Every structure is written in structure tokens, then in C-alpha cells.
Amino acid sequence: MSEIIQLVVVLVLFFLLDRFLKAYLLRKWLGVLLVVGGAVGCVAASQIRLLGFDLGLLSIFAVALGVGLFLKRSEERRVGKECSQ
């Protein structure tokens, strides 16, 4: 599978998770899990392909997705409190 298609799949997944995952703790721990798993995957699976997906490339995207979820976790909490008042 080409890298462009993999990039599009990951970007759609990132958009869906960022848009619909609102729970503070879930965003926090999923972000931490993705960062750690992606960092380990960058080292351990950098040259491995699984079902056409380059696991090294997906590991890099997992780190970016995890950082995004972790850093934006408190924004969802603030937005929820503003809407309820």
C-alpha cells in the first residue's frame, strides 16, 4: 500500500478520534499509550510491513496522534464546562 494512502487513512482516523473522543481520562491515557507504543514501534518495527501497512510509518503517526490527544485533553474539559453553564 502506498504511503499516501496510509497517510490519508491515519489522518481520517486522527480526525475522527479528535472530534468524537471527549472523555478527559480516555484522551489522556490513549494519548500516553499511543506515544509509548509508537516510540517502541519506531525502534522495533521500523522495517516491518503488516497487511501492506508500513509499521514504522504507522508508529510515527501513532506518536503524533498520541501527543495531539494528550495536549488537547484539557480543552475538551473546558469546552464541556462552558457549555453547561
C-alpha positions, 0 to 999 in steps of 0.5 A, a space after each residue: 500500500 502506498 504511503 499516501 494512502 496510509 497517510 490519508 487513512 491515519 489522518 481520517 482516523 486522527 480526525 475522527 478520534 479528535 472530534 468524537 473522543 471527549 472523555 478527559 481520562 480516555 484522551 489522556 491515557 490513549 494519548 500516553 499509550 499511543 506515544 509509548 507504543 509508537 516510540 517502541 514501534 519506531 525502534 522495533 518495527 521500523 522495517 516491518 510491513 503488516 497487511 501492506 501497512 508500513 509499521 514504522 510509518 504507522 508508529 510515527 503517526 501513532 506518536 503524533 496522534 498520541 501527543 495531539 490527544 494528550 495536549 488537547 485533553 484539557 480543552 475538551 474539559 473546558 469546552 464541556 464546562 462552558 457549555 453547561 453553564 
